[in-house]
Every structure is written in structure tokens, then in C-alpha cells.
Amino acid sequence: MPQEMSFAQALTEARQIIVQQSNRIKADLDRIKALQETTATQTATLAENDRQLRQKTTELETAGEQVKTISAKLEEANKAKEQCEAVIDRQGQRLTQMQDSIANLEKQLAEQAQRAEQAHRELDAIRGQVPTQEDTDALAALTSLLSAKKGAPIQNKTPDIMPMPQDTAVAA
């Protein structure tokens, strides 16, 4: 026969069941509190992360605008650089042309200096052949002496050759 339970046993058993249920409820309550704390912490973390995300988004937008501004400035600087290089290239070409012109002028100057030197040498050679004022005076004196000895008056005639003036400057 099944053993019948006494009232005291049933009460003890019910009490044990209630205690077990109470313990389970407390454990569940503790887990719920822990989950609520975790949820509150995660909610706070999510809110902070959301705030940081909005801040980073704003910073990225600002950085994007700065990149656009810097890119525009860089493009302007590159255009200016290209223009400067073109100016420098033109000036370099002009400088090369001027250097060529200077070289040609120096060559012409050297040639003219040689011609001038040759002309001075020829002038000096011709001066050596032309009678000086002393030679002309001596010739006139000699002519007058000869005419006085012959007894015939001879007109004091000077030669048709004009003496060259003595150049006191030294040839360059």
C-alpha cells in the first residue's frame, strides 16, 4: 500500500518545495538584477559609443572639407608651379640666346681688334715711308742751298707730299 503521508510530512515536503521555489525565485531575481545592470551598463556604453560615433562623423566631415580645401590649394599650387616652370623655361631660352649673342659679339670684337691691330701696323709701316716735318724742312734747306750755288733763283717749292702728323697715341 502506498504509504500515506502524514500531515506533518506533507507539510514538511510542501515547505521544502516552497523553500526550493523561493531559492529559485531569488536566484532568478539575482540573475534578472544582474541582467538589468548589464543592460544598463551596455545601454550607457551604447549611448557613449553613439555620441563618440556622431563626434567622429563630424570630425570626418570636417576633415573631408579640409581635404577638399587642401586639394584645391594643391591644384592651384601645381598650376602656379607649371606657369613658373614655363616662365623659367622661356627665360632659360632667352638666356641661352643672349649667351649666344654675347659669344658672337665677343668673336666680332676679337676680329675687329685684329683688324684694328693690322691697320695700326699698316699705318706704322706707311708712316715710316712718309717724310716727316724734319725731312721736309731738310729737303727745303737743301733745295735752297742748291739753288743758291747755281745762281739761279729757284722758287722755294715744297714737295706735294703732305707729311703725316705724328701720332702720339699708342696703338691698342
Buried (B, 14 or more C-beta within 10 A) or exposed (E): EEEEEEEEEEEEEEEEEEEEEEEEEEEEEEEEEEEEEEEEEEEEEEEEEEEEEEEEEEEEEEEEEEEEEEEEEEEEEEEEEEEEEEEEEEEEEEEEEEEEEEEEEEEEEEEEEEEEEEEBEEEEEEBEEEBBEEEBEEBBEEBEEEBEEEEEEEEEEEEEEEBBEEEEEEEE
